[in-house]
Amino acid sequence: MDTKGFPTSADIYLELDGKKVAVVQSYTAKATKSSRSVEAFGESEPVATIEGQKKYTLELTRLYATDDAVADGINFHELRDFSLVICKPDRKVIYSGCEWSTIHEEGQLNAMVAEKITVVASKRIETQA
């Protein structure tokens, strides 16, 4: 990990079946929850709030397939049920059960291809480093 404490692209990666398949330059994460209020007849305010399901949406920028994944013929369009692993100085955050929802590619002659992939994850866990 980066000695300054900031994640680098080596610390952010996609994992499939326990193998690192791509490194990610940067990401943004958004968590949403479908909570709802419980109303009671005659009350002017809700009497409770019920926690709903959580949804994690991640936007990944500049993905580079690992050499092993390239040798295995990786295709980002065919990725299913993968994980995003983010190694932070004090913990590791893992988004699992991932499926991509959009893939945006830009390519220019004599330049690296940059991809932006939006991913929806079913779970988020944190472990101590």
OpenMM code with the backbone's topology and positions (N, CA, C; nanometers):
from openmm import Vec3, app, unit

residues = "MET ASP THR LYS GLY PHE PRO THR SER ALA ASP ILE TYR LEU GLU LEU ASP GLY LYS LYS VAL ALA VAL VAL GLN SER TYR THR ALA LYS ALA THR LYS SER SER ARG SER VAL GLU ALA PHE GLY GLU SER GLU PRO VAL ALA THR ILE GLU GLY GLN LYS LYS TYR THR LEU GLU LEU THR ARG LEU TYR ALA THR ASP ASP ALA VAL ALA ASP GLY ILE ASN PHE HIS GLU LEU ARG ASP PHE SER LEU VAL ILE CYS LYS PRO ASP ARG LYS VAL ILE TYR SER GLY CYS GLU TRP SER THR ILE HIS GLU GLU GLY GLN LEU ASN ALA MET VAL ALA GLU LYS ILE THR VAL VAL ALA SER LYS ARG ILE GLU THR GLN ALA".split()
positions = [
    Vec3(0.0825, -0.1176, 0.0000),
    Vec3(0.0000, 0.0000, 0.0000),
    Vec3(0.0872, 0.1244, 0.0000),
    Vec3(0.0332, 0.2329, -0.0482),
    Vec3(0.1039, 0.3608, -0.0536),
    Vec3(0.1444, 0.4024, 0.0870),
    Vec3(0.2711, 0.4416, 0.1027),
    Vec3(0.3207, 0.4761, 0.2352),
    Vec3(0.2636, 0.6066, 0.2877),
    Vec3(0.2067, 0.6915, 0.2033),
    Vec3(0.1481, 0.8181, 0.2479),
    Vec3(0.0078, 0.7985, 0.3044),
    Vec3(-0.0492, 0.6786, 0.2909),
    Vec3(-0.1808, 0.6535, 0.3464),
    Vec3(-0.2954, 0.6750, 0.2495),
    Vec3(-0.2670, 0.7169, 0.1267),
    Vec3(-0.3725, 0.7355, 0.0279),
    Vec3(-0.3764, 0.6156, -0.0645),
    Vec3(-0.4941, 0.5634, -0.0974),
    Vec3(-0.5019, 0.4492, -0.1881),
    Vec3(-0.4447, 0.4840, -0.3251),
    Vec3(-0.3796, 0.3883, -0.3865),
    Vec3(-0.3304, 0.4023, -0.5235),
    Vec3(-0.4058, 0.3027, -0.6100),
    Vec3(-0.3780, 0.3038, -0.7394),
    Vec3(-0.4508, 0.2119, -0.8273),
    Vec3(-0.4228, 0.0661, -0.7902),
    Vec3(-0.3074, 0.0377, -0.7297),
    Vec3(-0.2786, -0.0989, -0.6876),
    Vec3(-0.3657, -0.1379, -0.5684),
    Vec3(-0.4226, -0.0401, -0.5000),
    Vec3(-0.5040, -0.0653, -0.3819),
    Vec3(-0.6528, -0.0707, -0.4132),
    Vec3(-0.6904, -0.0459, -0.5371),
    Vec3(-0.8305, -0.0489, -0.5793),
    Vec3(-0.8369, -0.1443, -0.6978),
    Vec3(-0.9094, -0.2535, -0.6817),
    Vec3(-0.9094, -0.3518, -0.7898),
    Vec3(-1.0375, -0.4343, -0.7934),
    Vec3(-1.0601, -0.4963, -0.9094),
    Vec3(-1.1720, -0.5881, -0.9264),
    Vec3(-1.1207, -0.7288, -0.9034),
    Vec3(-1.2032, -0.8083, -0.8376),
    Vec3(-1.1669, -0.9459, -0.8070),
    Vec3(-1.2788, -1.0368, -0.8572),
    Vec3(-1.2403, -1.1456, -0.9209),
    Vec3(-1.3364, -1.2427, -0.9714),
    Vec3(-1.2861, -1.3817, -0.9350),
    Vec3(-1.3667, -1.4588, -0.8652),
    Vec3(-1.3284, -1.5935, -0.8207),
    Vec3(-1.1953, -1.5929, -0.7465),
    Vec3(-1.1733, -1.4909, -0.6612),
    Vec3(-1.0534, -1.4839, -0.5793),
    Vec3(-0.9283, -1.4343, -0.6500),
    Vec3(-0.9403, -1.3954, -0.7777),
    Vec3(-0.8248, -1.3472, -0.8522),
    Vec3(-0.8428, -1.2009, -0.8909),
    Vec3(-0.7351, -1.1226, -0.8802),
    Vec3(-0.7367, -0.9824, -0.9214),
    Vec3(-0.7412, -0.9804, -1.0743),
    Vec3(-0.8471, -0.9179, -1.1318),
    Vec3(-0.8617, -0.9158, -1.2772),
    Vec3(-0.8388, -0.7779, -1.3380),
    Vec3(-0.8471, -0.6721, -1.2565),
    Vec3(-0.8255, -0.5368, -1.3087),
    Vec3(-0.7927, -0.4429, -1.1939),
    Vec3(-0.7087, -0.3429, -1.2236),
    Vec3(-0.6842, -0.2363, -1.1269),
    Vec3(-0.7655, -0.1156, -1.1706),
    Vec3(-0.8050, -0.0349, -1.0742),
    Vec3(-0.8919, 0.0798, -1.0974),
    Vec3(-0.8183, 0.2048, -1.0511),
    Vec3(-0.8149, 0.3075, -1.1357),
    Vec3(-0.7451, 0.4301, -1.0972),
    Vec3(-0.8206, 0.5067, -0.9901),
    Vec3(-0.9523, 0.5204, -1.0048),
    Vec3(-1.0294, 0.5941, -0.9053),
    Vec3(-1.1737, 0.5450, -0.9036),
    Vec3(-1.2442, 0.5846, -0.7992),
    Vec3(-1.3843, 0.5426, -0.7855),
    Vec3(-1.4620, 0.6479, -0.7078),
    Vec3(-1.5933, 0.6443, -0.7254),
    Vec3(-1.6842, 0.7159, -0.6371),
    Vec3(-1.7895, 0.6142, -0.5942),
    Vec3(-1.8351, 0.6260, -0.4710),
    Vec3(-1.9332, 0.5316, -0.4185),
    Vec3(-2.0530, 0.6078, -0.3645),
    Vec3(-2.1703, 0.5535, -0.3913),
    Vec3(-2.2941, 0.6136, -0.3424),
    Vec3(-2.3790, 0.5024, -0.2815),
    Vec3(-2.4187, 0.5214, -0.1561),
    Vec3(-2.5061, 0.4256, -0.0891),
    Vec3(-2.6431, 0.4892, -0.0718),
    Vec3(-2.7469, 0.4143, -0.1038),
    Vec3(-2.8836, 0.4625, -0.0842),
    Vec3(-2.9620, 0.3551, -0.0084),
    Vec3(-3.0675, 0.4007, 0.0599),
    Vec3(-3.1511, 0.3084, 0.1366),
    Vec3(-3.2964, 0.3471, 0.1143),
    Vec3(-3.3800, 0.2486, 0.0932),
    Vec3(-3.5209, 0.2752, 0.0651),
    Vec3(-3.6038, 0.2728, 0.1933),
    Vec3(-3.5691, 0.3588, 0.2880),
    Vec3(-3.6432, 0.3664, 0.4149),
    Vec3(-3.7800, 0.4300, 0.3923),
    Vec3(-3.8743, 0.3983, 0.4828),
    Vec3(-4.0070, 0.4577, 0.4703),
    Vec3(-4.0657, 0.4844, 0.6080),
    Vec3(-4.1578, 0.5764, 0.6101),
    Vec3(-4.2237, 0.6162, 0.7347),
    Vec3(-4.3472, 0.5315, 0.7591),
    Vec3(-4.3775, 0.5116, 0.8885),
    Vec3(-4.4988, 0.4413, 0.9293),
    Vec3(-4.5924, 0.5457, 0.9884),
    Vec3(-4.7086, 0.5578, 0.9254),
    Vec3(-4.8046, 0.6577, 0.9708),
    Vec3(-4.9168, 0.5912, 1.0486),
    Vec3(-4.9712, 0.6643, 1.1438),
    Vec3(-5.0834, 0.6136, 1.2232),
    Vec3(-5.1979, 0.7130, 1.2135),
    Vec3(-5.3187, 0.6588, 1.2076),
    Vec3(-5.4377, 0.7426, 1.1979),
    Vec3(-5.4434, 0.8379, 1.3170),
    Vec3(-5.4653, 0.9660, 1.2869),
    Vec3(-5.4804, 1.0659, 1.3914),
    Vec3(-5.3500, 1.1293, 1.4374),
    Vec3(-5.2360, 1.0785, 1.3918),
    Vec3(-5.1061, 1.1350, 1.4294),
    Vec3(-5.0611, 1.2353, 1.3241),
    Vec3(-5.0036, 1.3462, 1.3676),
    Vec3(-4.9589, 1.4490, 1.2729),
    Vec3(-4.8198, 1.4194, 1.2161),
    Vec3(-4.7471, 1.3276, 1.2808),
    Vec3(-4.6136, 1.2902, 1.2340),
    Vec3(-4.6037, 1.1385, 1.2282),
    Vec3(-4.5113, 1.0854, 1.1503),
    Vec3(-4.4936, 0.9399, 1.1471),
    Vec3(-4.4612, 0.8865, 1.2865),
    Vec3(-4.5035, 0.7642, 1.3141),
    Vec3(-4.4773, 0.7044, 1.4445),
    Vec3(-4.3478, 0.6241, 1.4446),
    Vec3(-4.2963, 0.5947, 1.3276),
    Vec3(-4.1708, 0.5195, 1.3185),
    Vec3(-4.1169, 0.5299, 1.1762),
    Vec3(-3.9936, 0.4902, 1.1618),
    Vec3(-3.9306, 0.4794, 1.0299),
    Vec3(-3.8733, 0.3388, 1.0184),
    Vec3(-3.9021, 0.2735, 0.9077),
    Vec3(-3.8544, 0.1373, 0.8849),
    Vec3(-3.7385, 0.1411, 0.7859),
    Vec3(-3.6295, 0.0769, 0.8253),
    Vec3(-3.5119, 0.0700, 0.7383),
    Vec3(-3.5426, -0.0188, 0.6183),
    Vec3(-3.5053, 0.0288, 0.5011),
    Vec3(-3.5265, -0.0478, 0.3788),
    Vec3(-3.3976, -0.1114, 0.3298),
    Vec3(-3.4031, -0.1637, 0.2094),
    Vec3(-3.2863, -0.2276, 0.1498),
    Vec3(-3.1823, -0.1244, 0.1097),
    Vec3(-3.0556, -0.1653, 0.1168),
    Vec3(-2.9456, -0.0785, 0.0783),
    Vec3(-2.9037, -0.1099, -0.0641),
    Vec3(-2.8583, -0.0066, -0.1335),
    Vec3(-2.8093, -0.0225, -0.2706),
    Vec3(-2.6790, 0.0560, -0.2818),
    Vec3(-2.5789, -0.0040, -0.3418),
    Vec3(-2.4494, 0.0597, -0.3582),
    Vec3(-2.4209, 0.0771, -0.5070),
    Vec3(-2.3990, 0.2012, -0.5473),
    Vec3(-2.3663, 0.2319, -0.6865),
    Vec3(-2.2267, 0.2916, -0.6884),
    Vec3(-2.1412, 0.2355, -0.7719),
    Vec3(-2.0010, 0.2777, -0.7782),
    Vec3(-1.9661, 0.3159, -0.9202),
    Vec3(-1.8935, 0.4242, -0.9329),
    Vec3(-1.8445, 0.4652, -1.0648),
    Vec3(-1.6928, 0.4469, -1.0643),
    Vec3(-1.6458, 0.3594, -1.1508),
    Vec3(-1.5038, 0.3263, -1.1591),
    Vec3(-1.4443, 0.3932, -1.2811),
    Vec3(-1.3274, 0.4536, -1.2650),
    Vec3(-1.2625, 0.5239, -1.3749),
    Vec3(-1.1272, 0.4611, -1.4042),
    Vec3(-1.0993, 0.4444, -1.5303),
    Vec3(-0.9731, 0.3908, -1.5831),
    Vec3(-0.9406, 0.2545, -1.5243),
    Vec3(-1.0007, 0.1559, -1.5831),
    Vec3(-0.9758, 0.0173, -1.5449),
    Vec3(-0.8710, -0.0417, -1.6383),
    Vec3(-0.7758, -0.1115, -1.5808),
    Vec3(-0.6712, -0.1778, -1.6581),
    Vec3(-0.6707, -0.3247, -1.6201),
    Vec3(-0.6908, -0.4113, -1.7165),
    Vec3(-0.6910, -0.5550, -1.6904),
    Vec3(-0.5506, -0.6002, -1.6514),
    Vec3(-0.5427, -0.6958, -1.5584),
    Vec3(-0.4130, -0.7516, -1.5214),
    Vec3(-0.3613, -0.8392, -1.6358),
    Vec3(-0.2316, -0.8651, -1.6345),
    Vec3(-0.1719, -0.9487, -1.7397),
    Vec3(-0.2363, -1.0864, -1.7432),
    Vec3(-0.2627, -1.1444, -1.6258),
    Vec3(-0.3266, -1.2767, -1.6205),
    Vec3(-0.4666, -1.2726, -1.6799),
    Vec3(-0.5407, -1.1656, -1.6495),
    Vec3(-0.6769, -1.1536, -1.7017),
    Vec3(-0.6755, -1.1361, -1.8530),
    Vec3(-0.5781, -1.0599, -1.9046),
    Vec3(-0.5658, -1.0418, -2.0495),
    Vec3(-0.5347, -1.1768, -2.1146),
    Vec3(-0.4450, -1.2523, -2.0523),
    Vec3(-0.4101, -1.3853, -2.1046),
    Vec3(-0.5315, -1.4782, -2.1038),
    Vec3(-0.6198, -1.4585, -2.0046),
    Vec3(-0.7425, -1.5396, -1.9956),
    Vec3(-0.8534, -1.4870, -2.0863),
    Vec3(-0.8277, -1.3750, -2.1557),
    Vec3(-0.9274, -1.3198, -2.2483),
    Vec3(-1.0387, -1.2426, -2.1801),
    Vec3(-1.0068, -1.1675, -2.0737),
    Vec3(-1.1095, -1.0909, -2.0015),
    Vec3(-1.1837, -0.9959, -2.0952),
    Vec3(-1.3111, -0.9808, -2.0691),
    Vec3(-1.3957, -0.8873, -2.1421),
    Vec3(-1.4842, -0.8216, -2.0373),
    Vec3(-1.4673, -0.6899, -2.0174),
    Vec3(-1.5436, -0.6217, -1.9134),
    Vec3(-1.6944, -0.6376, -1.9340),
    Vec3(-1.7384, -0.6513, -2.0590),
    Vec3(-1.8813, -0.6666, -2.0880),
    Vec3(-1.9361, -0.8003, -2.0387),
    Vec3(-1.8488, -0.8967, -2.0157),
    Vec3(-1.8937, -1.0293, -1.9732),
    Vec3(-1.8736, -1.0550, -1.8242),
    Vec3(-1.8234, -0.9551, -1.7504),
    Vec3(-1.8032, -0.9731, -1.6065),
    Vec3(-1.9367, -0.9867, -1.5338),
    Vec3(-1.9452, -1.0844, -1.4441),
    Vec3(-2.0646, -1.1089, -1.3641),
    Vec3(-2.0228, -1.1439, -1.2222),
    Vec3(-2.0969, -1.0993, -1.1244),
    Vec3(-2.0789, -1.1374, -0.9847),
    Vec3(-1.9333, -1.1237, -0.9395),
    Vec3(-1.8779, -1.0040, -0.9566),
    Vec3(-1.7406, -0.9761, -0.9161),
    Vec3(-1.7410, -0.8853, -0.7938),
    Vec3(-1.6231, -0.8583, -0.7404),
    Vec3(-1.6097, -0.7722, -0.6224),
    Vec3(-1.5182, -0.6549, -0.6535),
    Vec3(-1.5428, -0.5423, -0.5873),
    Vec3(-1.4526, -0.4276, -0.5909),
    Vec3(-1.3869, -0.4226, -0.4533),
    Vec3(-1.2538, -0.4226, -0.4510),
    Vec3(-1.1786, -0.4213, -0.3263),
    Vec3(-1.1042, -0.2886, -0.3174),
    Vec3(-1.1212, -0.2187, -0.2051),
    Vec3(-1.0543, -0.0906, -0.1817),
    Vec3(-0.9732, -0.1046, -0.0538),
    Vec3(-0.8399, -0.1002, -0.0677),
    Vec3(-0.7510, -0.1131, 0.0475),
    Vec3(-0.7187, 0.0260, 0.0994),
    Vec3(-0.7606, 0.0536, 0.2224),
    Vec3(-0.7321, 0.1812, 0.2876),
    Vec3(-0.6268, 0.1557, 0.3945),
    Vec3(-0.5649, 0.2614, 0.4474),
    Vec3(-0.4565, 0.2409, 0.5451),
    Vec3(-0.4949, 0.1560, 0.6664),
    Vec3(-0.6175, 0.1707, 0.7147),
    Vec3(-0.6578, 0.1006, 0.8363),
    Vec3(-0.7618, -0.0093, 0.8156),
    Vec3(-0.8115, -0.0243, 0.6930),
    Vec3(-0.9152, -0.1243, 0.6684),
    Vec3(-0.9263, -0.1552, 0.5197),
    Vec3(-1.0037, -0.2586, 0.4913),
    Vec3(-1.0320, -0.2965, 0.3531),
    Vec3(-1.1829, -0.2925, 0.3358),
    Vec3(-1.2297, -0.2287, 0.2288),
    Vec3(-1.3722, -0.2220, 0.1982),
    Vec3(-1.3962, -0.3093, 0.0752),
    Vec3(-1.4923, -0.3995, 0.0880),
    Vec3(-1.5224, -0.4910, -0.0230),
    Vec3(-1.6691, -0.4771, -0.0602),
    Vec3(-1.6921, -0.4426, -0.1866),
    Vec3(-1.8265, -0.4415, -0.2435),
    Vec3(-1.8387, -0.5708, -0.3221),
    Vec3(-1.9351, -0.6555, -0.2863),
    Vec3(-1.9474, -0.7848, -0.3522),
    Vec3(-2.0819, -0.7985, -0.4229),
    Vec3(-2.0932, -0.9049, -0.5004),
    Vec3(-2.2146, -0.9279, -0.5783),
    Vec3(-2.2338, -0.8206, -0.6831),
    Vec3(-2.1239, -0.7733, -0.7410),
    Vec3(-2.1285, -0.6619, -0.8363),
    Vec3(-2.1726, -0.7045, -0.9763),
    Vec3(-2.2482, -0.6167, -1.0379),
    Vec3(-2.2880, -0.6273, -1.1788),
    Vec3(-2.2728, -0.4885, -1.2384),
    Vec3(-2.2230, -0.4793, -1.3596),
    Vec3(-2.2101, -0.3472, -1.4217),
    Vec3(-2.3444, -0.3029, -1.4777),
    Vec3(-2.3699, -0.1713, -1.4762),
    Vec3(-2.4935, -0.1184, -1.5348),
    Vec3(-2.4644, -0.0324, -1.6568),
    Vec3(-2.3482, 0.0340, -1.6611),
    Vec3(-2.3081, 0.1067, -1.7817),
    Vec3(-2.1573, 0.0938, -1.7998),
    Vec3(-2.1160, 0.0912, -1.9258),
    Vec3(-1.9743, 0.0919, -1.9606),
    Vec3(-1.9554, 0.2005, -2.0647),
    Vec3(-1.8628, 0.2927, -2.0371),
    Vec3(-1.8333, 0.4022, -2.1290),
    Vec3(-1.6869, 0.3915, -2.1671),
    Vec3(-1.6598, 0.3843, -2.2964),
    Vec3(-1.5229, 0.3734, -2.3443),
    Vec3(-1.4889, 0.4930, -2.4305),
    Vec3(-1.3652, 0.5405, -2.4176),
    Vec3(-1.3133, 0.6447, -2.5040),
    Vec3(-1.1795, 0.5971, -2.5567),
    Vec3(-1.1564, 0.6146, -2.6827),
    Vec3(-1.0294, 0.5723, -2.7384),
    Vec3(-0.9777, 0.6726, -2.8380),
    Vec3(-0.8486, 0.6915, -2.8366),
    Vec3(-0.7829, 0.7793, -2.9322),
    Vec3(-0.6600, 0.7072, -2.9842),
    Vec3(-0.6166, 0.7418, -3.1045),
    Vec3(-0.4946, 0.6833, -3.1567),
    Vec3(-0.3771, 0.7218, -3.0684),
    Vec3(-0.2865, 0.6282, -3.0491),
    Vec3(-0.1650, 0.6495, -2.9708),
    Vec3(-0.1929, 0.6916, -2.8262),
    Vec3(-0.3069, 0.6550, -2.7724),
    Vec3(-0.3387, 0.6868, -2.6331),
    Vec3(-0.3986, 0.5633, -2.5677),
    Vec3(-0.3903, 0.5571, -2.4348),
    Vec3(-0.4509, 0.4453, -2.3623),
    Vec3(-0.6018, 0.4588, -2.3658),
    Vec3(-0.6686, 0.3465, -2.3694),
    Vec3(-0.8145, 0.3483, -2.3644),
    Vec3(-0.8575, 0.3688, -2.2195),
    Vec3(-0.9410, 0.4667, -2.1953),
    Vec3(-0.9943, 0.4913, -2.0611),
    Vec3(-1.1377, 0.4429, -2.0583),
    Vec3(-1.1711, 0.3693, -1.9583),
    Vec3(-1.3071, 0.3193, -1.9450),
    Vec3(-1.3678, 0.3704, -1.8158),
    Vec3(-1.4945, 0.3988, -1.8214),
    Vec3(-1.5707, 0.4352, -1.7016),
    Vec3(-1.6826, 0.3330, -1.6904),
    Vec3(-1.6883, 0.2643, -1.5789),
    Vec3(-1.7882, 0.1604, -1.5591),
    Vec3(-1.8692, 0.1929, -1.4343),
    Vec3(-2.0004, 0.1898, -1.4469),
    Vec3(-2.0885, 0.2064, -1.3318),
    Vec3(-2.1304, 0.0673, -1.2867),
    Vec3(-2.1177, 0.0431, -1.1573),
    Vec3(-2.1397, -0.0892, -1.1000),
    Vec3(-2.2433, -0.0787, -0.9886),
    Vec3(-2.3277, -0.1794, -0.9771),
    Vec3(-2.4215, -0.1895, -0.8655),
    Vec3(-2.3800, -0.3114, -0.7839),
    Vec3(-2.3603, -0.2912, -0.6524),
    Vec3(-2.3178, -0.3991, -0.5634),
    Vec3(-2.4287, -0.4357, -0.4669),
    Vec3(-2.4349, -0.5629, -0.4300),
    Vec3(-2.5400, -0.6049, -0.3371),
    Vec3(-2.4957, -0.5968, -0.1915),
    Vec3(-2.3647, -0.6019, -0.1641),
    Vec3(-2.3172, -0.5994, -0.0262),
    Vec3(-2.1947, -0.5114, -0.0123),
    Vec3(-2.1755, -0.4582, 0.1081),
    Vec3(-2.0554, -0.3811, 0.1427),
    Vec3(-2.0103, -0.4268, 0.2800),
    Vec3(-1.8848, -0.4682, 0.2890),
    Vec3(-1.8297, -0.5070, 0.4183),
    Vec3(-1.6955, -0.4377, 0.4391),
    Vec3(-1.6597, -0.4176, 0.5649),
    Vec3(-1.5304, -0.3609, 0.6010),
    Vec3(-1.4590, -0.4583, 0.6905),
    Vec3(-1.3293, -0.4763, 0.6651),
    Vec3(-1.2464, -0.5598, 0.7504),
    Vec3(-1.1253, -0.4790, 0.7958),
    Vec3(-1.0712, -0.5132, 0.9084),
    Vec3(-0.9523, -0.4438, 0.9587),
    Vec3(-0.8310, -0.4872, 0.8792),
    Vec3(-0.7403, -0.3921, 0.8522),
    Vec3(-0.6202, -0.4203, 0.7729),
    Vec3(-0.5184, -0.4938, 0.8567),
] * unit.nanometer
topology = app.Topology()
chain = topology.addChain("A")
for resn in residues:
    res = topology.addResidue(resn, chain)
    for name in ("N", "CA", "C"):
        topology.addAtom(name, app.Element.getBySymbol(name[0]), res)
